Amino acid sequence: MDKHYLTPLFSPESIVVFAGDPDQPAQQTAHARALLAELQSHGFSGPITFLDISMTGTLADLAHSRADLALIALPADQVAAALEVTGRIRCRAALVLGAGMSATQCSDLLAIAKRHGVHLLGPNSLGFQRPHLKLNAAAAGPLATPGPLALVSQSGALTSSIIDWAGRNGVGFSAVVSLGPNTAVDLPQVLDFLANDASTQSILVYMEGIRHARRFMSALRAAAFVKPVVVMKAGRKPAGSHAALTHSAAIVGSDDVFESALRRAGAVRVRVFTQLFSAAKCLASRYRPVGKRMAIITNGGGPGVLAADWANEIGIEVAAFSDATRVGLAPLLPDGATLQSLVDLGEDARPEHFKAAVQACGKDRGIDGVLVILSPKPDSDAAAVARAIVEVFRPVAKPVLACWMGDESVREAREVLNAAAIPNFRTPEAAVDAFGNIASFYQNQQLLQQTPPPLSALNQPDTEGARLLIEGVLAERRKVLTEMESKALLAAFHIPVTRTMLARSANEAMLIASQLGYPVALKIDSPDISHKSDVQGVALNVSTATQVRDTYNDMLAAVKRALPAARINGVTIQPMAAKRRGREIYIGLTTDDPFGPVITFGAGGTMIELIADRAMELPPLNQFLARRLIERSRVAAMLGEWRGHPAADLDAIEQVLLRVSEMVCQLPQLREMDINPIIVDESGAVAVDARVVIDHAQPSVGEYTHLAILPYPSAYEREWPMKGGGLYTIRPVRPDDADMLQAFVRSLSEESRYFRFASAIQELPARMLARYTLIDYDREMALVAVHRSREAGADGEFVEREQIIGVSRYITNPDQTSCEFSLVVSDAYKGQGLGSRLMLSIMDFARAKGLAEIDGLVLANNPNMLRLMTSLGFATRSFPEDPDFKLVSKAL
């Protein structure tokens, strides 16, 4: 069970082939001829058996034909029969090569595969390649060169083009997978396999669409946490929401949301397929960047300026040497060298000058990466400079990129750089773009590790009151909340709002205004008017009763002329926000198909759509994500000290963002929302206007199914007493538990580690550690038992120490109805009932997710675990695939 469930598909040990008679090429399909030619020419090491669809007999009769993978390349009307035979001989996986099958035929094949438990790639797929296994099960051209990159593509034509391009440019692959539009094995499943594939260092994805946002985000985040993932997406659409009833929905496009989703998943996006490889080549290096400060070293001012200009354009900071570095480096450079915003070594630069400058970059803590640009000179030796860079490349321990300009004169130099795996480019802009991908990867990895809970640590909101308000509006068959209702919803989540009262007559408006105090603002209240200012439905700084009366009457008349059919509830009265030095911002919500709710932030006011300042993030948010969301907006530059005004209260803005995140998580009925403007100054923030659009929530089994990223399940945290006194906490694992989990594994006895991992492992490899701590709580769960103790520190002061003392986890099986568990308890805490409590807790969670069965493998020589399983009601039986294990299972 330790093997990935797609191992029979992508790493088969034996294959059966349905491709017609190998001796009758004229009767085969084009895909069959290509498949057979590739299988015969590359020397796949496992047995290959050729079968036909007329096979008959019992399962025992067909047992000799059993294999891991079935390759099917037959005419469309024969594929179903071949897949039936595949199921009867218990093949675990199948590939259907071909194109042009109808929707009905595809549906029938998927049903057959599901009935037999076969993992089906295709139909209408070009197949896959595994170069290191010498297996070309694809109709996408010759077998690619072996290498560390995996390519997953939803376009067959582009797959062939990329393989052809890569072959001429020395790019090799660990896997190439072409996904058709009807395949049962989809993009999230392939990503999950590649994340666990030891031969894959980086993953390249070309995609055109996704079916299920939650599964896609789950697999992408898990993969990107352990390996660089570079994505190129086609089909950029202009609109993200069908009904633009708010500013947010009007200015947010689906491509913006996709960009935000990739950023949150820790992946890097590119827009040209040649950039796929340059980005992957940079990210696959063993060095990880720590920021976006790039030093530029050049022997020509023009190319250096081009690089600096483009760096500024894409948000990369051109790093300068520190004073100490500059003083130490200057004597080692030519007399004409400059050490300002970029390092211009001058036309007389020799290899030793380049070498000294790169070494200095490696030691300077203000530099995160280095770009070396060489413009060939008549008396320069480009290859010698390249060799000098290679000498210091590894010791620098920072990303080093090269741009050797020219062609024939630098050909040898490029070969030297390629041999040392130093990414090199022909133009300064391309090299800066590549470093931009590295910087994006680092920033996105920070976002990836955030797993906020649905509710923040702020005061508990009145969630029930908010739900009652929404249900009341939906009962009236309305979907747009009035301003009064919208502000009441915000107030339920403790978002500061201006006092607002509704007047239904001019006299009532004067009375309300006198109670609230002048000056006041008047706004039309109508569920049919999205933008009040467009119909003269807003009046500000009204300072007398007479003006209130006249403004009320004039406003009603103007609105009726502009929109005669609009329903008008009256006019709201509110005091003018007393923030003379305030900035106007907006916070909004829009709903994307398929990613669901998206929180937006930017500059507010009446010209919001013209300014189109939009930064966005998928919920849930925490303080780190809220601050990064603010920083990505253009209005962020105005929130600091500006024109004599003190800096705005960023903490207050963060709190509003966290409150909006809580609303989005707890209220699946929300569809669109504008809080615009929010006036913020040094003393706080207050929402002046709000508009909310709602709809009935989709029926679902579990909580938070409307979110693409499941929140941290803080509701499952429990404290339990220990025998002999003290408490321990059982809670879901978090990404920041990695160090504690590693310490826990190291502390286990050799026997305990062997019983858990069935190997002599001493500690968790980095990839496995990441896989065990950054999990998707929707498809798996890991519960850790944490014990806190107080110990005396070196200075005699007592400090609190936290340690993991037990772990239970499950992973949902591909059938989506059962799960596989694992359990390990610290040797020092055995006999405390900890194992039973962890198992009962993990079973409760699996049961709440709707799973019907839990099972696991236990070593036959582990009697204590087998006794525990028996005491918990598990059935024990032999495991036919390995007699050293017992299979234990229990219905939930």
Buried (B, 14 or more C-beta within 10 A) or exposed (E): BEEBBBBBBBBBEBBBBBBBEBEEEEEBBEBBBBBBEBBEEBEBEBEBBBBBBEBEEEEEEBEEBBBBBBBBBBEBEBBBBBBBBBBBBBBBBBBBBBBEBEEEBBEBBBEBBEEBEBBBBBBBBBBBBBBBBBBBBBBBBBBBEBBBBBBBBBBBEBBBBBBBBBBEEEBBBBBBBBBBEBBBBBBBBBBBBBBBBEBBBBBBBBBEEBEBBBBBBBBBBBBBBBBBBBBBBEEEEEEBBEEBBBBBBBBBBBBBBBBBBBBBBBBBBBEEBEBBBBBBBBBBBEBBBEBBBBBBBBBBBEBBBBBBEBBEEBEBBBBBBBEEBBEBBEEBBBEEBEBEBBBBBBBBBBBEBBBBBBBBBBBBEBBBBBBBBBBBBEEBBBBBBBBBBBBBBEEBEBBBBBBBBBEEBBEBBBBBBBEBEBBBBBBBBBBBBBBBBBBBBBBBBEBBBBBBBBBBEEEEBBBEBBBEBBEEBBEEEBBBBBBBBBBBBBBBBBBBBBEBBBBEEBEBBBBBBBEBEBBBBBBBBBBEBBBBEEBBBBBEEBEBBEBBBBBBBEBBEBBEEEBEEBEBBBBBBBBBBEBEBBBBBBBBBBBBEBBBBBBBBBBBBBEBEEBBBBBBBBBBBBBBBBBBBBEBBEBBEBBEEEEEBEEBBBEBBBBBBBBBBBBBBBBBBBBBBBBBBBBBBBBBBBBBBBBBBBBEBEEEEEBBBBBBBBBBBEEBBEEBEBEEEEEBBBBBBBBEBBEBBBEBBEBBEEEBBBBBBBEEBEBBEEBBBBBBBBBBBBBBBBBBBBBEEEEEEEEEEEEEEEBBBBBBBBBBBEEEEBBBBBBBBBEEBBEBBBBBBBBEBBBBBBEBBEBEBBBBBBBBEBEEBBEBBEEBEBEBEEBEEBEEBBBBBBEB
